[in-house]
Amino acid sequence: MKSLKAFSIFLVTAGSLLFASTAFAGGPEVFTAEKCNKCHSVASAGIPAAKKPMQRDLSTVGVSHDAAWLAKYIKGEVGLPDKKDPTKEKMHKGKFKASDADLGTLTAWLATQKTPAPTPAPEEPDEE
């Protein structure tokens, strides 16, 4: 009976992973498909925000948050501390409408984002 239960769990997990990998190749695809780039950029991954001013570049979000926390934040279960009023939290404004598998793909990828966005090289003055 235990082996049947383990096999069932394996099939469900494998099916979820198969569906997630065919629906979206990875985090960047979920990020853009779910229009996260409407407000956010991930400059280190070459993903610009669609509008200005953007809310926050997420190139280093993985330094301070893991995938589990990010999933809770995106679902509106936890918030960021409000800098103006520490007794309040700022909640995520967007509503994530995709599947839990896509949320897992997105947050696993975001948790790996630990590299600051490259700064553009200063322009050299034209020599005349």
C-alpha positions, -999 to +999 in steps of 0.1 A: +000+000+000+029+024+008+045+018-026+012+026-043+009+058-024+045+067-031+040+059-068+008+081-069+027+110-054+055+105-079+030+106-108+013+137-095+047+154-090+061+144-123+029+155-141+030+189-124+067+193-134+059+182-170+030+206-172+050+234-157+080+228-181+058+227-212+036+257-202+066+279-195+103+271-201+112+290-169+109+320-147+116+347-173+088+334-194+063+333-165+075+368-155+067+383-189+036+361-196+020+372-163+030+408-171+052+412-140+073+434-162+044+459-164+056+473-131+090+455-125+122+449-143+150+424-139+177+443-156+204+417-148+183+392-169+177+418-196+140+423-188+130+460-188+099+473-172+071+482-196+062+515-180+079+543-161+083+548-133+087+512-124+080+498-089+113+480-084+140+463-103+142+427-090+178+419-100+188+413-064+155+402-049+170+367-041+195+383-017+169+391+008+140+367+001+137+330-007+112+314-030+087+305-002+085+341+010+082+354-025+053+331-032+035+343-001+042+380-010+029+376-045-002+359-032-008+387-007-002+367+024+028+388+037+040+423+030+071+444+030+077+467+059+064+502+051+094+526+054+072+555+064+052+536+090+069+505+105+036+493+120+022+487+085+031+465+056+031+472+018+013+444+001+019+433-035-005+452-058-009+428-086-030+397-086-012+365-097-037+346-119-016+317-132-012+282-117+006+273-085+031+255-107+038+287-126+041+306-093+067+280-082+086+284-114+086+322-111+095+324-074+123+297-078+138+318-105+133+351-087+151+336-056+182+331-078+183+368-088+212+380-067+233+400-092+229+437-094+220+451-127+250+462-148+256+499-148+261+514-182+297+524-190+302+562-189+302+578-223+336+591-235+336+626-248+339+630-285+373+640-296+373+668-321 
